[in-house]
């Protein structure tokens, strides 16, 4: 998988505002998996697209953190859907 994917380029390294907090988007794409991280630029916890919404950090995190996790998941899903499967017959 190359970083030439337009959807990845649309997000990777950009910033996004959630409530009043600014986050830098980091997309890590390898042949094995895709990960999306939202790094807060003014303190707080990094949101990760694979965070379990039943986990302690999520359930006890603040509203903005929870929204950031959901946004990371949304971006992750959009990237996955934009990648053509390379299926060989």
Phi, psi and omega per residue, in radians:
X1 nan 2.284 -3.107
X2 -1.828 2.840 3.104
X3 -1.402 0.209 3.134
X4 -1.384 -0.108 3.140
X5 -1.047 2.204 -3.082
X6 -1.102 -0.646 -3.128
X7 -1.174 -0.669 3.088
X8 -1.117 -0.795 -3.137
X9 -1.099 -0.555 3.131
X10 -1.080 -0.557 -3.049
X11 -1.867 -0.716 -2.956
X12 -1.056 2.176 3.103
X13 1.476 -0.119 3.139
X14 -1.453 2.978 3.074
X15 -2.006 2.719 -3.139
X16 -2.451 2.513 3.127
X17 -1.807 2.265 3.054
X18 -2.170 2.058 -2.962
X19 0.986 -2.109 3.135
X20 -1.852 0.119 -3.093
X21 -1.719 2.437 3.126
X22 -1.791 2.334 -3.132
X23 -2.171 2.509 2.994
X24 -1.693 2.293 -3.109
X25 -1.554 2.287 3.041
X26 -2.158 2.154 3.092
X27 -1.936 2.172 3.058
X28 -1.967 2.005 -3.110
X29 -2.103 2.073 3.061
X30 -2.122 2.950 3.090
X31 -1.047 -0.403 -3.080
X32 -1.544 -0.588 -3.063
X33 -2.848 2.922 3.056
X34 -2.087 2.393 3.060
X35 -2.307 2.450 3.091
X36 -2.144 2.216 3.099
X37 -2.072 2.453 2.985
X38 -2.006 1.940 -3.104
X39 -1.653 2.088 3.132
X40 -1.195 2.358 -3.116
X41 -1.560 -0.149 -3.125
X42 -2.244 0.640 3.118
X43 1.585 2.725 -3.115
X44 2.075 -3.021 -3.074
X45 -1.688 2.523 3.078
X46 -1.265 2.277 3.092
X47 -1.571 2.440 -3.061
X48 -2.221 2.375 -3.055
X49 -1.125 -0.344 -3.116
X50 -1.794 0.287 3.081
X51 -1.151 2.288 3.100
X52 -1.314 2.145 -3.102
X53 -1.240 -0.087 3.047
X54 -1.735 -0.025 -3.081
X55 -1.332 2.756 3.138
X56 -1.002 -0.835 -3.123
X57 -1.020 -0.641 -3.136
X58 -1.285 -0.866 -3.060
X59 -1.181 -0.459 -3.134
X60 -1.808 0.035 3.096
X61 -1.365 2.875 3.130
X62 -1.290 2.981 -3.120
X63 -1.048 -0.719 -3.119
X64 -1.159 -0.739 3.095
X65 -1.042 -0.794 -3.139
X66 -1.086 -0.710 3.092
X67 -1.128 -0.653 3.128
X68 -1.150 -0.711 3.093
X69 -1.077 -0.774 -3.131
X70 -1.147 -0.631 3.089
X71 -1.176 -0.712 3.091
X72 -1.063 -0.717 3.109
X73 -1.127 -0.700 3.136
X74 -1.100 -0.796 3.114
X75 -1.102 -0.761 3.124
X76 -0.979 -0.843 -3.124
X77 -1.095 -0.739 3.134
X78 -1.086 -0.728 3.118
X79 -1.144 -0.816 3.126
X80 -0.998 -0.735 -3.111
X81 -1.227 -0.353 -3.115
X82 -1.535 -0.177 -3.095
X83 -1.595 2.126 3.112
X84 -1.251 2.283 3.081
X85 -1.199 2.376 -3.111
X86 -1.696 1.387 -3.052
X87 -1.701 2.212 3.107
X88 -1.828 2.383 3.121
X89 -1.643 nan nan
